[in-house]
Amino acid sequence: MAVPKRRVSHARRDKRRSSVWKLDPPALAKCPSCGEFKLSHRVCPACGQYKGRLVVKKEEA
C-alpha cells in the first residue's frame, strides 16, 4: 500500500483545494427586444423571441 514519504506543504495542499475546480456562473446577455437577461443562444423566457423572430408565444398577464 502506498504511503506518503513526506508531509504535503500548506501551499501545495491549498493549491489543490483552491477554487480552480469551482464552476462559473452562467454568462447572461440582454435580450435585444425586451431588455431582460437571458442565456445566450436561447429563446428569451420573458418575450419568447430568438434572433428577432417570435418563436414562443407568451400570454400577457
C-alpha distance matrix in Angstrom:
0.0 3.8 6.4 10.1 12.2 15.4 16.9 18.1 21.9 24.3 25.8 22.6 21.5 25.1 25.5 22.7 24.3 27.8 30.3 29.6 28.3 31.1 33.9 37.4 40.4 42.5 45.3 48.7 51.9 55.5 57.5 60.5 62.8 62.1 60.0 57.2 53.5 51.7 48.7 49.7 50.5 51.1 54.3 55.4 55.0 58.1 60.7 59.2 59.9 57.8 59.1 62.5 63.0 63.1 60.3 60.0 63.0 62.6 65.1 66.8 66.5
3.8 0.0 3.8 6.7 9.0 12.1 13.7 14.7 18.5 21.0 22.3 19.1 18.3 22.0 22.2 19.6 21.6 24.9 27.6 26.8 25.9 28.9 31.8 35.1 38.3 40.5 43.1 46.6 49.8 53.4 55.5 58.5 60.9 60.3 58.0 55.3 51.6 49.9 46.9 47.8 48.8 49.6 52.8 53.9 53.6 56.6 59.2 57.8 58.3 56.2 57.3 60.8 61.4 61.7 59.0 58.8 61.9 61.5 64.1 65.6 65.3
6.4 3.8 0.0 3.8 6.3 9.1 10.5 12.1 15.8 18.4 20.2 17.3 16.4 20.2 20.9 18.7 20.4 23.8 26.8 26.4 25.8 28.6 31.8 35.1 38.3 40.7 43.3 46.7 50.0 53.5 55.8 58.8 61.3 60.5 58.0 55.4 51.7 50.2 47.4 48.4 49.7 50.5 53.7 54.5 54.1 57.0 59.7 58.5 59.1 57.1 58.3 61.6 62.4 62.6 60.1 59.8 62.8 62.2 64.7 66.0 65.6
10.1 6.7 3.8 0.0 3.8 5.6 7.1 8.5 12.2 15.0 16.6 13.9 13.3 17.1 17.8 16.1 18.0 21.2 24.5 24.1 24.0 26.8 30.2 33.2 36.5 39.1 41.4 44.9 48.2 51.7 54.2 57.1 59.7 58.9 56.2 53.7 50.0 48.7 45.9 46.9 48.4 49.3 52.6 53.2 53.0 55.7 58.5 57.5 57.9 55.9 56.9 60.2 61.2 61.6 59.2 59.0 62.0 61.3 63.8 65.0 64.7
12.2 9.0 6.3 3.8 0.0 3.8 7.0 9.3 12.4 15.8 17.3 14.9 15.1 18.9 19.5 18.3 20.5 23.4 26.8 26.4 26.7 29.6 33.1 35.9 39.3 41.9 44.1 47.6 50.8 54.3 56.9 59.6 62.4 61.6 58.9 56.5 52.8 51.6 48.8 49.6 51.1 52.3 55.6 56.2 56.1 58.8 61.5 60.5 60.9 58.7 59.6 62.9 64.1 64.6 62.3 62.2 65.2 64.5 67.1 68.2 67.9
15.4 12.1 9.1 5.6 3.8 0.0 3.8 6.4 8.9 12.4 14.1 12.2 12.6 16.2 17.1 16.6 18.6 21.2 24.8 24.7 25.4 28.1 31.7 34.3 37.7 40.5 42.5 46.0 49.2 52.6 55.4 58.1 60.9 60.0 57.2 54.8 51.1 50.2 47.6 48.5 50.2 51.4 54.6 55.1 55.0 57.5 60.3 59.5 59.8 57.8 58.6 61.8 63.1 63.6 61.6 61.4 64.4 63.5 66.0 66.9 66.6
16.9 13.7 10.5 7.1 7.0 3.8 0.0 3.8 6.3 9.3 11.6 10.2 9.9 13.3 14.9 14.4 15.9 18.6 22.3 22.6 23.4 25.8 29.5 32.0 35.2 38.2 40.3 43.7 46.9 50.3 53.1 55.9 58.7 57.6 54.7 52.3 48.6 47.9 45.4 46.5 48.5 49.5 52.6 52.9 52.7 55.0 57.9 57.3 57.7 55.9 56.8 59.9 61.3 61.6 59.7 59.4 62.2 61.1 63.5 64.3 63.8
18.1 14.7 12.1 8.5 9.3 6.4 3.8 0.0 3.8 6.6 8.4 6.5 6.3 9.8 11.1 10.8 12.5 15.0 18.7 18.9 19.8 22.3 26.0 28.4 31.7 34.7 36.7 40.1 43.3 46.6 49.5 52.2 55.0 54.0 51.1 48.8 45.1 44.4 41.9 42.9 44.9 46.0 49.2 49.4 49.3 51.6 54.4 53.9 54.2 52.3 53.1 56.2 57.7 58.1 56.2 56.0 58.9 57.8 60.3 61.0 60.7
21.9 18.5 15.8 12.2 12.4 8.9 6.3 3.8 0.0 3.8 5.5 5.3 6.1 8.5 10.0 11.0 12.4 14.1 17.9 18.4 20.0 22.2 25.9 27.9 31.1 34.3 36.0 39.3 42.4 45.7 48.7 51.3 54.2 53.2 50.1 47.9 44.3 43.8 41.6 42.5 44.7 45.9 49.1 49.1 49.1 51.2 54.1 53.7 53.9 52.1 52.8 55.8 57.4 58.0 56.3 56.1 58.9 57.7 60.2 60.7 60.3
24.3 21.0 18.4 15.0 15.8 12.4 9.3 6.6 3.8 0.0 3.8 5.5 5.1 5.9 8.4 10.0 10.4 11.7 15.4 16.5 18.3 20.0 23.7 25.5 28.6 31.9 33.6 36.8 39.9 43.1 46.2 48.9 51.7 50.5 47.3 45.1 41.6 41.3 39.3 40.4 42.8 43.9 46.9 46.7 46.6 48.5 51.5 51.3 51.6 50.0 50.8 53.6 55.3 55.8 54.2 53.9 56.5 55.2 57.6 57.9 57.4
25.8 22.3 20.2 16.6 17.3 14.1 11.6 8.4 5.5 3.8 0.0 3.8 5.5 5.1 6.0 8.7 9.8 10.2 13.8 14.3 16.6 18.6 22.1 23.6 26.9 30.0 31.4 34.7 37.7 40.8 44.0 46.5 49.5 48.5 45.3 43.3 39.7 39.4 37.3 38.1 40.6 41.9 45.0 44.8 45.0 47.0 49.7 49.6 49.6 47.8 48.4 51.3 53.1 53.8 52.3 52.3 54.9 53.7 56.2 56.6 56.3
22.6 19.1 17.3 13.9 14.9 12.2 10.2 6.5 5.3 5.5 3.8 0.0 3.8 5.5 5.2 6.5 8.9 10.0 13.6 13.5 15.3 17.8 21.4 23.3 26.7 29.6 31.2 34.7 37.7 41.1 44.0 46.6 49.5 48.7 45.6 43.6 39.9 39.3 36.8 37.6 39.7 41.1 44.3 44.4 44.7 46.9 49.6 49.1 49.2 47.2 47.8 50.8 52.5 53.2 51.5 51.5 54.4 53.4 56.0 56.6 56.4
21.5 18.3 16.4 13.3 15.1 12.6 9.9 6.3 6.1 5.1 5.5 3.8 0.0 3.8 5.5 5.3 6.4 8.7 12.4 13.0 14.1 16.3 20.0 22.3 25.5 28.6 30.6 33.9 37.1 40.4 43.3 46.1 48.9 47.8 44.8 42.5 38.8 38.2 35.9 37.0 39.2 40.2 43.3 43.3 43.2 45.5 48.3 47.9 48.2 46.5 47.3 50.3 51.8 52.2 50.4 50.2 53.0 51.8 54.3 54.9 54.6
25.1 22.0 20.2 17.1 18.9 16.2 13.3 9.8 8.5 5.9 5.1 5.5 3.8 0.0 3.8 5.3 4.9 5.8 9.6 10.8 12.5 14.1 17.8 19.7 22.8 26.0 27.8 31.1 34.3 37.4 40.5 43.2 46.0 44.8 41.7 39.5 35.9 35.5 33.4 34.6 37.0 38.0 41.0 40.8 40.8 42.8 45.7 45.5 45.8 44.1 45.0 47.8 49.5 49.9 48.3 48.0 50.7 49.4 51.8 52.2 51.9
25.5 22.2 20.9 17.8 19.5 17.1 14.9 11.1 10.0 8.4 6.0 5.2 5.5 3.8 0.0 3.8 5.5 5.1 8.6 8.5 10.7 13.0 16.4 18.1 21.6 24.5 26.1 29.5 32.5 35.9 38.9 41.5 44.4 43.5 40.4 38.4 34.7 34.1 31.7 32.6 34.8 36.2 39.4 39.3 39.6 41.7 44.4 44.1 44.1 42.2 42.8 45.8 47.5 48.2 46.6 46.6 49.4 48.3 51.0 51.5 51.4
22.7 19.6 18.7 16.1 18.3 16.6 14.4 10.8 11.0 10.0 8.7 6.5 5.3 5.3 3.8 0.0 3.8 5.6 8.6 8.2 9.1 11.8 15.4 17.8 21.2 24.0 26.0 29.5 32.6 36.1 38.8 41.6 44.4 43.5 40.6 38.3 34.6 33.7 31.1 32.1 34.1 35.2 38.4 38.7 38.8 41.1 43.8 43.2 43.4 41.5 42.4 45.5 46.9 47.4 45.5 45.4 48.3 47.4 50.0 50.8 50.7
24.3 21.6 20.4 18.0 20.5 18.6 15.9 12.5 12.4 10.4 9.8 8.9 6.4 4.9 5.5 3.8 0.0 3.8 6.7 8.0 8.5 10.1 13.8 16.3 19.3 22.5 24.7 28.0 31.3 34.6 37.4 40.3 42.9 41.8 38.9 36.4 32.8 32.1 29.8 31.1 33.4 34.2 37.2 37.1 36.9 39.2 42.1 41.7 42.1 40.5 41.6 44.5 45.9 46.1 44.3 44.0 46.6 45.5 47.9 48.6 48.2
27.8 24.9 23.8 21.2 23.4 21.2 18.6 15.0 14.1 11.7 10.2 10.0 8.7 5.8 5.1 5.6 3.8 0.0 3.8 5.5 7.4 8.5 12.1 13.8 17.0 20.2 22.0 25.3 28.5 31.8 34.7 37.5 40.2 39.1 36.1 33.8 30.2 29.7 27.6 28.8 31.2 32.2 35.2 35.0 35.0 37.1 39.9 39.7 39.9 38.3 39.2 42.0 43.6 44.1 42.5 42.3 44.9 43.7 46.2 46.7 46.5
30.3 27.6 26.8 24.5 26.8 24.8 22.3 18.7 17.9 15.4 13.8 13.6 12.4 9.6 8.6 8.6 6.7 3.8 0.0 3.8 5.4 5.3 8.6 10.1 13.2 16.5 18.3 21.6 24.8 28.1 31.0 33.8 36.5 35.4 32.4 30.1 26.5 26.0 23.8 25.1 27.7 28.6 31.5 31.2 31.3 33.3 36.2 35.9 36.2 34.6 35.6 38.4 40.0 40.4 38.8 38.6 41.2 40.0 42.5 43.0 42.9
29.6 26.8 26.4 24.1 26.4 24.7 22.6 18.9 18.4 16.5 14.3 13.5 13.0 10.8 8.5 8.2 8.0 5.5 3.8 0.0 3.8 5.7 8.4 10.0 13.6 16.2 17.9 21.4 24.5 27.9 30.7 33.4 36.3 35.5 32.6 30.5 26.8 25.9 23.4 24.1 26.4 27.7 30.9 31.0 31.4 33.7 36.2 35.7 35.7 33.7 34.4 37.4 39.1 39.7 38.1 38.2 41.1 40.2 42.9 43.6 43.8
28.3 25.9 25.8 24.0 26.7 25.4 23.4 19.8 20.0 18.3 16.6 15.3 14.1 12.5 10.7 9.1 8.5 7.4 5.4 3.8 0.0 3.8 6.5 9.4 12.8 15.2 17.5 21.0 24.2 27.8 30.2 33.1 35.8 35.0 32.4 29.9 26.2 24.9 22.2 23.2 25.2 26.2 29.4 29.7 29.8 32.4 35.0 34.2 34.4 32.5 33.5 36.6 37.9 38.3 36.4 36.3 39.3 38.5 41.2 42.2 42.3
31.1 28.9 28.6 26.8 29.6 28.1 25.8 22.3 22.2 20.0 18.6 17.8 16.3 14.1 13.0 11.8 10.1 8.5 5.3 5.7 3.8 0.0 3.8 6.6 9.7 12.6 15.1 18.3 21.8 25.1 27.6 30.7 33.2 32.1 29.5 26.9 23.2 22.2 19.8 21.3 23.6 24.2 27.1 27.1 27.0 29.4 32.1 31.6 32.1 30.5 31.7 34.6 35.9 36.1 34.3 34.0 36.7 35.6 38.2 39.0 39.0
33.9 31.8 31.8 30.2 33.1 31.7 29.5 26.0 25.9 23.7 22.1 21.4 20.0 17.8 16.4 15.4 13.8 12.1 8.6 8.4 6.5 3.8 0.0 3.8 6.6 9.0 11.8 14.9 18.4 21.8 24.1 27.3 29.7 28.7 26.2 23.6 19.9 18.6 16.0 17.6 19.8 20.4 23.3 23.4 23.4 25.9 28.5 27.9 28.3 26.7 28.0 30.9 32.1 32.3 30.5 30.3 33.0 32.1 34.8 35.6 35.8
37.4 35.1 35.1 33.2 35.9 34.3 32.0 28.4 27.9 25.5 23.6 23.3 22.3 19.7 18.1 17.8 16.3 13.8 10.1 10.0 9.4 6.6 3.8 0.0 3.8 6.4 8.5 11.8 15.2 18.5 21.2 24.2 26.7 25.8 23.0 20.7 16.9 16.0 13.7 15.1 17.8 18.6 21.5 21.2 21.6 23.7 26.3 26.0 26.1 24.5 25.6 28.3 29.9 30.3 28.8 28.7 31.4 30.4 33.1 33.7 34.0
40.4 38.3 38.3 36.5 39.3 37.7 35.2 31.7 31.1 28.6 26.9 26.7 25.5 22.8 21.6 21.2 19.3 17.0 13.2 13.6 12.8 9.7 6.6 3.8 0.0 3.8 6.5 8.9 12.6 15.7 18.2 21.4 23.7 22.5 19.8 17.2 13.5 12.8 11.0 13.1 16.1 16.4 18.8 18.1 18.2 20.2 22.9 22.9 23.3 22.1 23.5 25.9 27.4 27.5 26.2 25.8 28.3 27.0 29.6 30.1 30.3
42.5 40.5 40.7 39.1 41.9 40.5 38.2 34.7 34.3 31.9 30.0 29.6 28.6 26.0 24.5 24.0 22.5 20.2 16.5 16.2 15.2 12.6 9.0 6.4 3.8 0.0 3.8 6.2 9.8 13.1 15.2 18.4 20.7 19.8 17.5 14.9 11.2 9.7 7.4 9.4 12.3 12.6 15.2 14.8 15.4 17.6 20.0 19.6 19.8 18.4 19.7 22.3 23.7 23.9 22.6 22.5 25.1 24.2 27.0 27.7 28.4
45.3 43.1 43.3 41.4 44.1 42.5 40.3 36.7 36.0 33.6 31.4 31.2 30.6 27.8 26.1 26.0 24.7 22.0 18.3 17.9 17.5 15.1 11.8 8.5 6.5 3.8 0.0 3.8 6.7 10.3 12.9 15.7 18.4 17.8 15.2 13.4 9.6 8.6 6.7 7.5 11.0 12.1 14.7 14.0 15.4 17.1 19.0 18.9 18.5 16.9 17.7 20.2 22.1 22.7 21.9 22.3 24.8 24.0 27.0 27.4 28.4
48.7 46.6 46.7 44.9 47.6 46.0 43.7 40.1 39.3 36.8 34.7 34.7 33.9 31.1 29.5 29.5 28.0 25.3 21.6 21.4 21.0 18.3 14.9 11.8 8.9 6.2 3.8 0.0 3.8 6.9 9.4 12.5 15.0 14.1 11.5 9.6 5.9 5.4 5.0 6.5 10.3 10.6 12.4 11.0 12.4 13.7 15.6 16.0 15.6 14.6 15.6 17.5 19.5 19.9 19.5 19.7 21.9 20.8 23.7 24.0 25.0
51.9 49.8 50.0 48.2 50.8 49.2 46.9 43.3 42.4 39.9 37.7 37.7 37.1 34.3 32.5 32.6 31.3 28.5 24.8 24.5 24.2 21.8 18.4 15.2 12.6 9.8 6.7 3.8 0.0 3.8 6.5 9.0 11.9 11.7 9.0 8.2 5.4 5.5 6.1 5.9 9.4 10.2 11.5 10.0 12.3 13.0 14.1 14.6 13.5 12.4 12.8 14.5 17.0 17.8 18.0 18.6 20.7 19.9 22.9 23.0 24.5
55.5 53.4 53.5 51.7 54.3 52.6 50.3 46.6 45.7 43.1 40.8 41.1 40.4 37.4 35.9 36.1 34.6 31.8 28.1 27.9 27.8 25.1 21.8 18.5 15.7 13.1 10.3 6.9 3.8 0.0 3.8 6.2 8.7 8.2 5.3 5.5 4.5 6.2 8.5 8.5 11.4 11.5 11.6 9.2 11.6 11.1 11.9 13.3 12.1 11.9 12.2 12.9 15.6 16.3 17.1 17.6 19.2 18.1 20.8 20.5 22.1
57.5 55.5 55.8 54.2 56.9 55.4 53.1 49.5 48.7 46.2 44.0 44.0 43.3 40.5 38.9 38.8 37.4 34.7 31.0 30.7 30.2 27.6 24.1 21.2 18.2 15.2 12.9 9.4 6.5 3.8 0.0 3.8 5.6 5.7 4.7 5.4 6.1 6.5 9.1 8.8 10.5 10.0 9.2 6.7 9.6 9.0 8.8 10.0 8.5 8.7 9.3 9.5 12.0 12.5 13.7 14.4 15.8 15.1 18.0 17.9 20.0
60.5 58.5 58.8 57.1 59.6 58.1 55.9 52.2 51.3 48.9 46.5 46.6 46.1 43.2 41.5 41.6 40.3 37.5 33.8 33.4 33.1 30.7 27.3 24.2 21.4 18.4 15.7 12.5 9.0 6.2 3.8 0.0 3.8 6.0 5.7 8.3 9.6 10.2 12.4 11.3 12.4 12.6 11.6 9.6 12.8 11.7 10.4 11.7 9.2 9.4 8.7 7.9 11.2 12.5 14.5 15.8 16.9 16.6 19.4 19.1 21.5
62.8 60.9 61.3 59.7 62.4 60.9 58.7 55.0 54.2 51.7 49.5 49.5 48.9 46.0 44.4 44.4 42.9 40.2 36.5 36.3 35.8 33.2 29.7 26.7 23.7 20.7 18.4 15.0 11.9 8.7 5.6 3.8 0.0 3.8 6.0 8.4 10.9 11.5 14.2 13.7 14.3 13.6 11.5 9.2 11.9 10.0 7.9 9.8 7.7 9.2 9.3 7.3 9.8 10.3 12.8 13.7 14.2 13.7 16.2 15.8 18.5
62.1 60.3 60.5 58.9 61.6 60.0 57.6 54.0 53.2 50.5 48.5 48.7 47.8 44.8 43.5 43.5 41.8 39.1 35.4 35.5 35.0 32.1 28.7 25.8 22.5 19.8 17.8 14.1 11.7 8.2 5.7 6.0 3.8 0.0 3.8 5.7 9.0 10.5 13.8 14.3 15.5 14.2 12.0 8.8 10.4 7.7 6.7 9.7 9.0 11.3 12.3 10.7 12.5 12.0 14.2 14.1 14.1 12.6 14.7 13.7 15.9
60.0 58.0 58.0 56.2 58.9 57.2 54.7 51.1 50.1 47.3 45.3 45.6 44.8 41.7 40.4 40.6 38.9 36.1 32.4 32.6 32.4 29.5 26.2 23.0 19.8 17.5 15.2 11.5 9.0 5.3 4.7 5.7 6.0 3.8 0.0 3.8 6.6 9.0 12.4 13.0 15.1 14.3 13.0 9.7 11.4 9.2 9.5 12.2 11.4 12.7 13.4 12.6 15.1 15.0 16.8 16.8 17.2 15.6 17.8 16.7 18.3
57.2 55.3 55.4 53.7 56.5 54.8 52.3 48.8 47.9 45.1 43.3 43.6 42.5 39.5 38.4 38.3 36.4 33.8 30.1 30.5 29.9 26.9 23.6 20.7 17.2 14.9 13.4 9.6 8.2 5.5 5.4 8.3 8.4 5.7 3.8 0.0 3.8 6.4 10.1 11.7 14.1 12.7 11.5 7.9 8.6 6.9 8.6 11.0 11.3 12.7 14.3 14.1 15.9 15.3 16.2 15.6 16.3 14.3 16.5 15.7 16.9
53.5 51.6 51.7 50.0 52.8 51.1 48.6 45.1 44.3 41.6 39.7 39.9 38.8 35.9 34.7 34.6 32.8 30.2 26.5 26.8 26.2 23.2 19.9 16.9 13.5 11.2 9.6 5.9 5.4 4.5 6.1 9.6 10.9 9.0 6.6 3.8 0.0 3.8 7.1 9.1 12.1 11.1 11.0 8.1 9.0 8.8 11.0 12.4 12.6 13.0 14.5 15.3 17.1 16.9 17.1 16.7 18.1 16.4 19.0 18.7 19.7
51.7 49.9 50.2 48.7 51.6 50.2 47.9 44.4 43.8 41.3 39.4 39.3 38.2 35.5 34.1 33.7 32.1 29.7 26.0 25.9 24.9 22.2 18.6 16.0 12.8 9.7 8.6 5.4 5.5 6.2 6.5 10.2 11.5 10.5 9.0 6.4 3.8 0.0 3.8 6.3 8.9 7.5 7.9 5.8 7.1 8.5 10.4 10.7 10.9 10.6 12.6 14.1 15.5 15.2 14.7 14.5 16.6 15.5 18.5 18.9 20.2
48.7 46.9 47.4 45.9 48.8 47.6 45.4 41.9 41.6 39.3 37.3 36.8 35.9 33.4 31.7 31.1 29.8 27.6 23.8 23.4 22.2 19.8 16.0 13.7 11.0 7.4 6.7 5.0 6.1 8.5 9.1 12.4 14.2 13.8 12.4 10.1 7.1 3.8 0.0 3.8 6.6 5.9 8.1 7.8 9.3 11.6 13.3 12.5 12.4 11.1 12.8 15.2 16.4 16.5 15.4 15.6 18.3 17.8 21.0 22.0 23.3
49.7 47.8 48.4 46.9 49.6 48.5 46.5 42.9 42.5 40.4 38.1 37.6 37.0 34.6 32.6 32.1 31.1 28.8 25.1 24.1 23.2 21.3 17.6 15.1 13.1 9.4 7.5 6.5 5.9 8.5 8.8 11.3 13.7 14.3 13.0 11.7 9.1 6.3 3.8 0.0 3.8 5.4 8.3 8.9 11.5 13.6 14.3 13.3 12.0 9.7 10.5 13.4 15.0 16.0 15.1 16.2 19.1 19.2 22.7 23.7 25.5
50.5 48.8 49.7 48.4 51.1 50.2 48.5 44.9 44.7 42.8 40.6 39.7 39.2 37.0 34.8 34.1 33.4 31.2 27.7 26.4 25.2 23.6 19.8 17.8 16.1 12.3 11.0 10.3 9.4 11.4 10.5 12.4 14.3 15.5 15.1 14.1 12.1 8.9 6.6 3.8 0.0 3.8 7.1 9.2 12.1 14.6 14.5 12.6 11.0 7.9 8.6 12.0 13.0 14.3 12.9 14.6 17.9 18.7 22.4 23.9 26.1
51.1 49.6 50.5 49.3 52.3 51.4 49.5 46.0 45.9 43.9 41.9 41.1 40.2 38.0 36.2 35.2 34.2 32.2 28.6 27.7 26.2 24.2 20.4 18.6 16.4 12.6 12.1 10.6 10.2 11.5 10.0 12.6 13.6 14.2 14.3 12.7 11.1 7.5 5.9 5.4 3.8 0.0 3.8 6.4 8.7 11.6 11.8 9.6 8.9 6.8 9.1 11.9 12.1 12.3 10.5 11.4 14.8 15.4 19.1 20.8 22.8
54.3 52.8 53.7 52.6 55.6 54.6 52.6 49.2 49.1 46.9 45.0 44.3 43.3 41.0 39.4 38.4 37.2 35.2 31.5 30.9 29.4 27.1 23.3 21.5 18.8 15.2 14.7 12.4 11.5 11.6 9.2 11.6 11.5 12.0 13.0 11.5 11.0 7.9 8.1 8.3 7.1 3.8 0.0 3.8 6.2 8.8 8.4 5.8 5.7 4.9 8.4 10.1 9.7 9.1 7.4 7.9 11.0 11.7 15.4 17.2 19.5
55.4 53.9 54.5 53.2 56.2 55.1 52.9 49.4 49.1 46.7 44.8 44.4 43.3 40.8 39.3 38.7 37.1 35.0 31.2 31.0 29.7 27.1 23.4 21.2 18.1 14.8 14.0 11.0 10.0 9.2 6.7 9.6 9.2 8.8 9.7 7.9 8.1 5.8 7.8 8.9 9.2 6.4 3.8 0.0 3.8 5.5 5.8 4.9 5.6 6.6 9.7 10.4 10.7 9.7 9.2 8.8 10.9 10.4 13.8 14.9 17.0
55.0 53.6 54.1 53.0 56.1 55.0 52.7 49.3 49.1 46.6 45.0 44.7 43.2 40.8 39.6 38.8 36.9 35.0 31.3 31.4 29.8 27.0 23.4 21.6 18.2 15.4 15.4 12.4 12.3 11.6 9.6 12.8 11.9 10.4 11.4 8.6 9.0 7.1 9.3 11.5 12.1 8.7 6.2 3.8 0.0 3.8 6.0 5.6 8.2 9.9 13.3 13.8 13.5 11.5 10.6 8.8 10.3 8.8 11.8 13.0 14.5
58.1 56.6 57.0 55.7 58.8 57.5 55.0 51.6 51.2 48.5 47.0 46.9 45.5 42.8 41.7 41.1 39.2 37.1 33.3 33.7 32.4 29.4 25.9 23.7 20.2 17.6 17.1 13.7 13.0 11.1 9.0 11.7 10.0 7.7 9.2 6.9 8.8 8.5 11.6 13.6 14.6 11.6 8.8 5.5 3.8 0.0 3.8 6.0 8.4 11.1 14.1 13.6 13.7 11.5 11.8 9.9 10.1 7.8 10.2 10.4 11.9
60.7 59.2 59.7 58.5 61.5 60.3 57.9 54.4 54.1 51.5 49.7 49.6 48.3 45.7 44.4 43.8 42.1 39.9 36.2 36.2 35.0 32.1 28.5 26.3 22.9 20.0 19.0 15.6 14.1 11.9 8.8 10.4 7.9 6.7 9.5 8.6 11.0 10.4 13.3 14.3 14.5 11.8 8.4 5.8 6.0 3.8 0.0 3.8 5.7 9.1 11.9 10.7 10.4 8.1 9.2 7.9 7.8 6.4 9.2 9.7 12.4
59.2 57.8 58.5 57.5 60.5 59.5 57.3 53.9 53.7 51.3 49.6 49.1 47.9 45.5 44.1 43.2 41.7 39.7 35.9 35.7 34.2 31.6 27.9 26.0 22.9 19.6 18.9 16.0 14.6 13.3 10.0 11.7 9.8 9.7 12.2 11.0 12.4 10.7 12.5 13.3 12.6 9.6 5.8 4.9 5.6 6.0 3.8 0.0 3.8 6.9 10.3 9.8 8.6 6.0 5.8 4.6 6.1 6.3 10.0 11.8 14.5
59.9 58.3 59.1 57.9 60.9 59.8 57.7 54.2 53.9 51.6 49.6 49.2 48.2 45.8 44.1 43.4 42.1 39.9 36.2 35.7 34.4 32.1 28.3 26.1 23.3 19.8 18.5 15.6 13.5 12.1 8.5 9.2 7.7 9.0 11.4 11.3 12.6 10.9 12.4 12.0 11.0 8.9 5.7 5.6 8.2 8.4 5.7 3.8 0.0 3.8 6.7 6.0 5.4 4.4 5.4 6.7 8.5 9.6 13.1 14.5 17.6
57.8 56.2 57.1 55.9 58.7 57.8 55.9 52.3 52.1 50.0 47.8 47.2 46.5 44.1 42.2 41.5 40.5 38.3 34.6 33.7 32.5 30.5 26.7 24.5 22.1 18.4 16.9 14.6 12.4 11.9 8.7 9.4 9.2 11.3 12.7 12.7 13.0 10.6 11.1 9.7 7.9 6.8 4.9 6.6 9.9 11.1 9.1 6.9 3.8 0.0 3.8 5.4 5.4 6.5 6.4 8.9 11.6 13.0 16.7 18.2 21.2
59.1 57.3 58.3 56.9 59.6 58.6 56.8 53.1 52.8 50.8 48.4 47.8 47.3 45.0 42.8 42.4 41.6 39.2 35.6 34.4 33.5 31.7 28.0 25.6 23.5 19.7 17.7 15.6 12.8 12.2 9.3 8.7 9.3 12.3 13.4 14.3 14.5 12.6 12.8 10.5 8.6 9.1 8.4 9.7 13.3 14.1 11.9 10.3 6.7 3.8 0.0 3.8 5.6 8.5 9.3 12.3 14.7 16.2 19.8 21.0 24.1
62.5 60.8 61.6 60.2 62.9 61.8 59.9 56.2 55.8 53.6 51.3 50.8 50.3 47.8 45.8 45.5 44.5 42.0 38.4 37.4 36.6 34.6 30.9 28.3 25.9 22.3 20.2 17.5 14.5 12.9 9.5 7.9 7.3 10.7 12.6 14.1 15.3 14.1 15.2 13.4 12.0 11.9 10.1 10.4 13.8 13.6 10.7 9.8 6.0 5.4 3.8 0.0 3.8 6.8 9.1 11.9 13.4 14.9 18.1 19.0 22.3
63.0 61.4 62.4 61.2 64.1 63.1 61.3 57.7 57.4 55.3 53.1 52.5 51.8 49.5 47.5 46.9 45.9 43.6 40.0 39.1 37.9 35.9 32.1 29.9 27.4 23.7 22.1 19.5 17.0 15.6 12.0 11.2 9.8 12.5 15.1 15.9 17.1 15.5 16.4 15.0 13.0 12.1 9.7 10.7 13.5 13.7 10.4 8.6 5.4 5.4 5.6 3.8 0.0 3.8 6.0 9.2 10.8 13.1 16.3 17.8 21.3
63.1 61.7 62.6 61.6 64.6 63.6 61.6 58.1 58.0 55.8 53.8 53.2 52.2 49.9 48.2 47.4 46.1 44.1 40.4 39.7 38.3 36.1 32.3 30.3 27.5 23.9 22.7 19.9 17.8 16.3 12.5 12.5 10.3 12.0 15.0 15.3 16.9 15.2 16.5 16.0 14.3 12.3 9.1 9.7 11.5 11.5 8.1 6.0 4.4 6.5 8.5 6.8 3.8 0.0 3.8 6.0 7.0 9.5 12.7 14.5 18.0
60.3 59.0 60.1 59.2 62.3 61.6 59.7 56.2 56.3 54.2 52.3 51.5 50.4 48.3 46.6 45.5 44.3 42.5 38.8 38.1 36.4 34.3 30.5 28.8 26.2 22.6 21.9 19.5 18.0 17.1 13.7 14.5 12.8 14.2 16.8 16.2 17.1 14.7 15.4 15.1 12.9 10.5 7.4 9.2 10.6 11.8 9.2 5.8 5.4 6.4 9.3 9.1 6.0 3.8 0.0 3.8 6.6 9.5 13.0 15.6 18.7
60.0 58.8 59.8 59.0 62.2 61.4 59.4 56.0 56.1 53.9 52.3 51.5 50.2 48.0 46.6 45.4 44.0 42.3 38.6 38.2 36.3 34.0 30.3 28.7 25.8 22.5 22.3 19.7 18.6 17.6 14.4 15.8 13.7 14.1 16.8 15.6 16.7 14.5 15.6 16.2 14.6 11.4 7.9 8.8 8.8 9.9 7.9 4.6 6.7 8.9 12.3 11.9 9.2 6.0 3.8 0.0 3.8 6.3 9.8 12.8 15.6
63.0 61.9 62.8 62.0 65.2 64.4 62.2 58.9 58.9 56.5 54.9 54.4 53.0 50.7 49.4 48.3 46.6 44.9 41.2 41.1 39.3 36.7 33.0 31.4 28.3 25.1 24.8 21.9 20.7 19.2 15.8 16.9 14.2 14.1 17.2 16.3 18.1 16.6 18.3 19.1 17.9 14.8 11.0 10.9 10.3 10.1 7.8 6.1 8.5 11.6 14.7 13.4 10.8 7.0 6.6 3.8 0.0 3.8 6.7 9.7 12.8
62.6 61.5 62.2 61.3 64.5 63.5 61.1 57.8 57.7 55.2 53.7 53.4 51.8 49.4 48.3 47.4 45.5 43.7 40.0 40.2 38.5 35.6 32.1 30.4 27.0 24.2 24.0 20.8 19.9 18.1 15.1 16.6 13.7 12.6 15.6 14.3 16.4 15.5 17.8 19.2 18.7 15.4 11.7 10.4 8.8 7.8 6.4 6.3 9.6 13.0 16.2 14.9 13.1 9.5 9.5 6.3 3.8 0.0 3.8 6.5 9.3
65.1 64.1 64.7 63.8 67.1 66.0 63.5 60.3 60.2 57.6 56.2 56.0 54.3 51.8 51.0 50.0 47.9 46.2 42.5 42.9 41.2 38.2 34.8 33.1 29.6 27.0 27.0 23.7 22.9 20.8 18.0 19.4 16.2 14.7 17.8 16.5 19.0 18.5 21.0 22.7 22.4 19.1 15.4 13.8 11.8 10.2 9.2 10.0 13.1 16.7 19.8 18.1 16.3 12.7 13.0 9.8 6.7 3.8 0.0 3.8 6.3
66.8 65.6 66.0 65.0 68.2 66.9 64.3 61.0 60.7 57.9 56.6 56.6 54.9 52.2 51.5 50.8 48.6 46.7 43.0 43.6 42.2 39.0 35.6 33.7 30.1 27.7 27.4 24.0 23.0 20.5 17.9 19.1 15.8 13.7 16.7 15.7 18.7 18.9 22.0 23.7 23.9 20.8 17.2 14.9 13.0 10.4 9.7 11.8 14.5 18.2 21.0 19.0 17.8 14.5 15.6 12.8 9.7 6.5 3.8 0.0 3.8
66.5 65.3 65.6 64.7 67.9 66.6 63.8 60.7 60.3 57.4 56.3 56.4 54.6 51.9 51.4 50.7 48.2 46.5 42.9 43.8 42.3 39.0 35.8 34.0 30.3 28.4 28.4 25.0 24.5 22.1 20.0 21.5 18.5 15.9 18.3 16.9 19.7 20.2 23.3 25.5 26.1 22.8 19.5 17.0 14.5 11.9 12.4 14.5 17.6 21.2 24.1 22.3 21.3 18.0 18.7 15.6 12.8 9.3 6.3 3.8 0.0
